């Protein structure tokens, strides 16, 4: 039984394996999103080690422990840098798991158009952006014809699979309707065009694949997300949080080297990290040059001592 009260919020794959008497087996999988704050038995703890007064976005070092997260983090197993702990999780490859057929007869009357090609979803497609504290923003990809009609999963039929199709991510239930998620490339430019490959048939639905501009299956890894307050975040599926920009224009960027803040009136401020061979933070330097040192006991990984030296 799946108990969401024991799981971190985010995306999971559930597999059902049936073993036959002859030893053969069948496997069925489903993607689902866990969202909710009723977490029984979970232990979390946060410490604010550093706070620099700046306008717009707090420039802080907050380390957070979560008993459900055994992975090695910025401060050892289970410990993460709070602001960096934004996760982007996909239900799978967005360009796979689609089917197509030719619309004929009353059985397909739910689809618009006459004698066109319809596209349906053979599995769930969604992207979750999970913030510290467990808040989840969920979005679903919608593929669009040249006239803006929603062909998948909206069901509007098309006359041909040739040419490019648009793509737009829509907020799912539970995510504020004014939130947006836009796939972007390494330069920050929106990636909103895909191709489609399939061999539609009148008698049976066949596989259809959406492809990216650069080749391969459509599988965006980097996004620009706007929350309900107008704050913008650049996030990715590998490291999570990259950058935040407020409505006032203040920016906060996080990388392995530290936290970098810029504002129109106060210039820029940096909090710099030194890491060991395991990627754990061993030293932090604040904008005034003060040093914060962290040490780790091999028998108690995840515990760190911190002291300031001016």
N, C-alpha and C positions, 0 to 999 in steps of 0.2 A: 504494500500500500504506500502511496506517495503522501507524505505528510509535509505540507508547505510550511508548517510552523517550525520545522527543523532545518529549513533551507534558506540560504541567502536569496533575496529577490533577484530575479534575472531569468535567463532562458535556459531550458533544460530539454534533453532528448530522452523520451521514455521508450524503451524497447520491450516488446512482448515476444518471447521465444517459445514456440510450440514444438516439442520433440515427438516424432511419430514412433510407433513400436519398432519399425525397421531401422531406427537410428537417424533417419533424415529429420531435418528441422525446417520450420518456416519462421521468418522474423518479420515483424511489423513494427514500425517506429512512428512516433508522433512527437511534434515539437510543441512545447507549451511555455507560457510565461508565468512565473510566480511573482505575485505582487500582494503586499499586505504587511502590516506591522505587528501581528500577533505571533511572536516568536517565543515559544515556550522553551525555557532552559538555556537560551542564548545569553552569553555574557559579553558585554561590550564595555570598553573603558577608553576615555580620551584624555590627553594631556595637552595643554597649550604651552609649548616650550618657548615660543617667541611670538611677539606681536608688535608690528611696526605701524605707527599711526600714519595712514595715508587716506586720501579722499577716494570714495567710490567703492573700492573693493578691499576687503581686509587682507593685509599682507601678514600672514600668520604661518607658523609651523605648528600644526596640530597632528600628533601621532595617535592613532586609534587602534585598539586591539579588538578583535572579534573572534570568539571561540569557534565559530563555524568556518573560519578561513585558515586552514593549516598551511597555506602556501607561504613561501618566503617572501617577505615584503621589504619596504625601505628600512624598517627598524627590526628585522628578524621575522621569524615565523608568526603569522597572525597579526603583525603590526604593519600598518600602512600610513603613508603621508595622506592626511584626510582629503585635501583638495585634489590630489592626484587620483584618488580612489573613485573615479567615474569610469564605469565599465560600459562598453558598447558590445552588445551580444546579438547575433543574428540567428534566426531559426534555421538557416542553411544558406545555400547559394541562391540569391534572388532570381537568377536567370534560369534555374532548373525547377522541375516539378510542375510544369505547365502542360496542358493537352489542348489539341485543336481538332476540329471536325468541320464538316460542311453542313450548313443549316438547311434542312429540308423537312417538311412535314410539321404536323401539329406538335409532335413530341418536343420540339425545340422552340416552341412559340414564345418561351420566356425570353429568348434572345431577339434583339431588334434587327431589322434588316430583312432582306429576302434573298435566299439562296447564297448568302455570304459565308465567310469563314468565322466561326466563333472560337474563342479561347477560354478555357476554364482552368481552375487551379486543382492540381492533383495532391497538393500538400499545403500546409500553412506557410505563409511568407510574412515575416515581420522583423523589425529591428527594435530592440529595447535599449534605451539609454538609462542606466541605473546610477543614481547619485548617492553620495554618502548619506547614511540615514535610511536608505532603502527606497527612496522615491523613484518611481519608474515612469519614464516617458516611452510610449509604444507607438510605432508607426508601421504602416503597411504600404508596399509599393503598388502603384497603379500605372498601368501602361496605356498610352494614349495614341489615338490615330492622329493624322495630320490636322484634322479639324478640331481636335481637342476631346473627341469622344472617348469615354473610358472603355477600352476593349478587354481589359483584364485587371482585376476581377469583375469589372463593371458589367461585362456581357454584351457590349455593343459589337455587332459583327462588322467585318471589314471585307473588301472585295479581293484583297491581295496581301501577301506577306512581304512583298517587295518594298524597298525603301526604308527609311528610318521611322522609328516610333519614339514618342516622348515618354518620359517617366516622371512621376511625381509621388512623393511619400505623403500619405494622409494620416493624421492622428487617429489612433484607435480609441475605443471606449475607455474612459478613465483618464485620458490625456486631454488637456484643455484644447479647444478647437483652434485657438490662435497660435498654437505651437507649430513650428515647422522643422522639417529635416530635409536638407539638400545635400546630395552626394557631391563631393568636390575632389579635384585632383591635387597633386602635390603643390601646385601653385595657387591653390585656393579658388580655381575657376569651377563653376557648376558643371556637373556631368549629367546631362538630362536627355541624352539621345542614345537609343539602342537599336539593334537590328533583331529580326526574328527569323528562325529557321525551323521549318516543319513541312510535313507532307499531309495536309488535311484529306480526310476520307469521308465519304457519305455514310459508311456502314459502321465505323468504329472510330473512337477518339484515338489519336496518335500523339506521340511526344512532340512538344514544341520547346525550343530553347531561345531565350533572349541573350544576345551577345553584346559585348561592350564595344566601344569605338576602337579601342586598341587591339581587339581580338580576344578570343576566349569568352567564357561565360560571363554574363553580367553579374558582378559580385563586388559592389562598392565597399571600400574599407575605411574611407575617410568622409566625415560629414560636417556640415555647418548646421548646428541646432539653435533655434531661437525659442526661449521659454516663454511662459505666459506674461512675464514682466518686461519682455523686450531684450533681455540679456542674451548675447550670442556666445556660443561655445564651439570651438573646433575640437572634435573628438575623433578617435579612430579605434579600430577593433583590436589593435595590438597593445598600445600603452594607455588607452583611454583618453584622459584629458590632455589637451595641448595648450589651449588658449581661451581666455574669456574676455569679452568686451562689453562694457556697460553702455547704456543709452547716452551717458555723458562722455563717452569716448575713452574712459580709463581701460587699460589692458593689463591682464595678468597672464603670464606665460610660465609653464612648468616644463622642465626637461631634467635629464639626469644630472646636469650641472647645478641646478638650483631653481629658484623662483624669481621671476623678473617682472617688475611692475613699472608701468609708464602712465603718466597722466599729463594733461595739457598744462596744468599750473605748477606741478611739483617735479617735473622732469622725470627721472627714472631712479629706481632703487632695486638693488639685487640682494637676494639671500643666496649664498653660495654653499654647495655641498661638496664634501669629500667622501668617497665611498671606498669600501674594501673590495677584495676580490670576489665576494659573494653578492656585491651590489648593495650592501647595507651602508647606511649613512654613519660615518664615524666622526664627522666634524661639520659644524654649520658656522658660517661667518655672516653676521648681520651687516646692514649698511654702515653701521658705525665702526665696524672692525672687531666687535666682540666675538669671541669664539665659544662655541658650545661643543663639548666633547661627549661622545657616546662610546661606551664599552659593552662588550657582550661576553657572557659566561657560556661556554660551550655546553654546559650541563643545563642551562636555563635559557635556551635560545628564545628570543622574543622579549627579553627583559633588557632594558638599557638604562644606564646611569647618565645623567646630564649635569654639567656644571658650566658656569659662565666664567670666562677669564677676560678681563678688560685689557 
